Amino acid sequence: MKVTHIYSLPNGDSAFQDLKITLIDQGKFGLLSEPVKGPGLVFREMPSNYDSSWHVVPQALYLVILEGQVKISAGTGEVRHLGPGSIIFAEDISGNGHRTESVSSSVIKSMLYKIEK
């Protein structure tokens, strides 16, 4: 399973990296990953004109886009367009952060899962 990783470089810029989540065959239950520990799951809606400006995340988290599409800009200048089904692992908790903007004409729905480290 592919995950878009956003992290901080030593110079303070954020960057993207593609990660692969290892899945283990559990027979009739399908392929499962190891559990991720965290305080819980949060559902979120953002308006079609959403623009976070540059920010860091308060703690490492997973973001799963359910509806709509966003454009995420990293400090390196790389830009990714992510839509329904995209999984993002954000852990740029220091530095200049990243910017998230809506590129949808409707509300963006997502799930956030904060990670305990």
N, C-alpha and C positions, 0 to 999 in steps of 0.2 A: 504494500500500500504506500503510495507516494504522499509525502508531507512537505509543504513549503516552509522552510526554517528561516526565521529572521533573527539575526544576532548582531551583537556589537563588535566592531573591529577595535584594535588597540588605539587607533586614531580618533575614535568616537563616532565614526560613521557606522550606519547599519548596513547589513549586506544580506543577500539571499543565498540559500543553499538547499538543494533538493535532498531530502532524507527518505530512507525506506524503512518502514515499520515492519519488523519481522513478525510473521504470522505462523502459528503452529497448528497443524491439522488436529482438530478435536472430534473427528468422525462426523456423526450426524449433526453436530452443532456448528460445523463449518471450520473456518480458519480464524483463530483468535490470537490477539496480541497479549503480552503480559499486562496486568492491570497497571493503571497510572494512578498514584495516590494524589488526592487533592481534597480541598474543602467542599467541593460541590460544583454543580452545573448551573449556569446562568443562561437564560434565554434573553435575546436582545432584538429590538427593532430600531432601525435608523432611518431617518427620512431620505427621500430621493435626492435632496440637496446636501447630504452629509459631507463634511470636510473636517477631519480631525485636526488639521494642521500638523506640524511636526511634534511628535511625542514619543516617550518611551512607555513600555508597559510597567505597571506597578509590581508585577511578579510574572514569572514564566506562566504561559497559558496556551491552551489550544483554542483555536477559533474555527468553527465549521460553518461555512456559508450554506444556508438553506434555500434562500430566495434572493434574487437580485445579483448585482455584480459590482465589485469594487476595483479600484486601481490603487495599488500600494506602491509607493516610491521609497526606495532605500537611499541611504546617504551616499552610496557609491554611484547613484544616478540610474541604476537599473530600476525598471518599472515592470510590474506584473499585473495582469488583469485576471481576477479570480472570481468564479461564479459558483452556482449551486454544486455541492459535492466537494468543493475545495477544502482542504484541511491545512491550517496554518499553525505552526508552532512558533510563537513569538517569545523570545527571551532577551530582547534588547532592552534591559532594565537600566542601562546607563548610556551615556553618550548623547548623540543628537537625535536618536530615534528614527522613526519612519513616519510617513504621511499616508493616511487612508482617505480616499475620496469615492463617493458614489459615482457610478457610471450607469445607473439605472433610472428609469422613469417612474419607478414605484419604490415602495418601502423595501429595505434590505432586512432580511431576517437571518439571525445567526444564533449559534450556541457558543458560549464561552466556558471553558473548564480550566480553572486555576490549579496550578501544580504545586504540590508541597515538595520542597527540596531540602 
